[in-house]
């Protein structure tokens, strides 16, 4: 009898230990940033850094020639400062991305350098002016880049010899490094209505300034200057909480795009309706339908767009996301506008409480409305996170990208001259990194 009681106690002890371990694993299965409180001002500091090694098999995003692979090292620091005083909250955030490649490419103009360092600074200030009045200010400053073969140099290529005719080559325009750019963003948002009320009205004003660093000469310098843009958005949103699980939003949106070349200026007038509903405890849907009226200098058009996402979480450790949307992208300098369709699916799964995986596939189809051109993008992303300690995480990341088009030689317009391109690329990229809270 005593032996039976001892065995029963052992079983109960093991069961309790397993239950405690399982509970702890479920509670601590995400990376935890280190938080430090300033005893004088009460500010909360947190930071972490990621460092790793990777490989890119098509650094210059080329179609069929000069496809150069290179390994690289990267460093990604991040920090935040948060504060609270009475009805005011503020936050300051910084993130950086430093990358150094080991291999580069030589052409008849010299050697290119693809190393870069990006920086992002964000400040957020919120103020509860009263029971029904809420103010939020946001400022963002970003120093970034566009990799060669993307963005404004999409379809540009290298040539070992001076090509005949008009060709968009990096050598012709003396482009040897990523295209540097800065984004300045300011946002002010005022909300009328008590927190938790069934209805709120939001007035939202935003301005985003995109500027390319231009130290080039000749036609490419003019082309780059004309890509600088100022976007101004004004939104009025009425939010109605229909039930605890369902909310409706009604939106009026105005967007203005301003370029140095006034012929490219255009406006968007948008009426939108959105629905957010927690259908069951395991599924959630967010859907928006909008009517877009676009007014350009030489043409006007209207379109019906949508943005639908569905989340299904059958268990605590597995989640599925499905998304579909359509939108209008900014016209090129030729005046041709783009209708874009995007569909994606993502599966996230957790193993053993401290290993998390994510697998996603995204397909984008961009259809030009004037010339007969269709671009297709296919992207696959897989990453695996291993939480070695609450403040130490190992990450494996793999990305596959395919860009193909039915007009691979579609020219780019530079100073009223057409330069032939080589559009399309295929690339694989992976990285191994460690993330540590400081």
PyMOL commands that set and color helices and strands:
alter all, ss='L'
color gray80, all
select helices_A, chain A and resi 2-27+151-153+219-225+262-264
alter helices_A, ss='H'
color red, helices_A
select strands_A, chain A and resi 34-37+44-56+70-85+88-101+106-107+110-111+116-128+133-146+179-192+199-212+229-241+246-259+266-277+283-295+300-315+318-329+338-351+355-368+374-389+392-405+412-414+417-419+425-437
alter strands_A, ss='S'
color yellow, strands_A
deselect
rebuild
show_as cartoon
